[in-house]
Amino acid sequence: MAKLVEPGHYRSRSEVLRRLSALDASLARGLADAQAGRVKPAADVFDRLEDKYRRLATRSA
């Protein structure tokens, strides 16, 4: 952990631990969702994102 705190990436060891704990919790939620079938095919998500950003690009042009 010192390698993360000393160069200034994080303010303290406890901040590193909080971030790791939050990451662990997020991973656990994601795995639980996947195991329960609460997922969407990646192609559907990518298509939706492409449509969204294409619309945004045409609005700002």
C-alpha positions as CSV (number, residue, x, y, z in Angstrom):
1,M,0.0,0.0,0.0
2,A,2.9,2.3,0.6
3,K,3.6,2.3,-3.1
4,L,0.2,3.8,-3.7
5,V,0.3,6.4,-0.8
6,E,3.9,7.6,-1.1
7,P,3.8,8.9,-4.6
8,G,0.5,10.7,-3.9
9,H,-2.0,8.5,-5.6
10,Y,-4.0,8.3,-2.3
11,R,-3.9,10.4,0.8
12,S,-3.7,7.5,3.3
13,R,-3.7,3.8,3.8
14,S,-7.3,4.0,4.9
15,E,-8.3,5.6,1.7
16,V,-6.7,2.8,-0.3
17,L,-8.6,0.3,1.9
18,R,-11.9,2.1,1.4
19,R,-11.4,2.1,-2.4
20,L,-10.5,-1.6,-2.4
21,S,-13.6,-2.3,-0.2
22,A,-15.8,-0.4,-2.6
23,L,-14.3,-2.2,-5.6
24,D,-14.9,-5.6,-3.9
25,A,-18.5,-4.6,-3.2
26,S,-19.1,-3.6,-6.8
27,L,-17.6,-6.8,-8.1
28,A,-19.8,-8.8,-5.7
29,R,-22.9,-7.0,-6.9
30,G,-21.9,-7.5,-10.6
31,L,-21.4,-11.2,-10.0
32,A,-24.7,-11.6,-8.2
33,D,-26.5,-9.8,-11.0
34,A,-24.8,-12.1,-13.6
35,Q,-25.7,-15.2,-11.6
36,A,-29.3,-14.1,-11.3
37,G,-29.6,-13.4,-15.0
38,R,-29.8,-9.6,-14.6
39,V,-27.6,-9.0,-17.6
40,K,-27.9,-7.6,-21.1
41,P,-26.0,-8.8,-24.2
42,A,-23.0,-6.5,-24.8
43,A,-24.1,-6.0,-28.4
44,D,-27.3,-4.4,-27.2
45,V,-25.5,-2.1,-24.9
46,F,-23.0,-1.1,-27.5
47,D,-25.8,-0.4,-30.1
48,R,-27.6,1.8,-27.6
49,L,-24.4,3.7,-26.8
50,E,-23.6,4.2,-30.4
51,D,-27.1,5.5,-31.1
52,K,-26.8,7.9,-28.1
53,Y,-23.5,9.3,-29.1
54,R,-24.4,9.6,-32.8
55,R,-27.5,11.7,-31.8
56,L,-25.3,13.8,-29.5
57,A,-22.8,14.4,-32.3
58,T,-25.5,15.4,-34.8
59,R,-27.0,17.9,-32.3
60,S,-23.7,19.7,-31.6
61,A,-22.7,19.8,-35.3
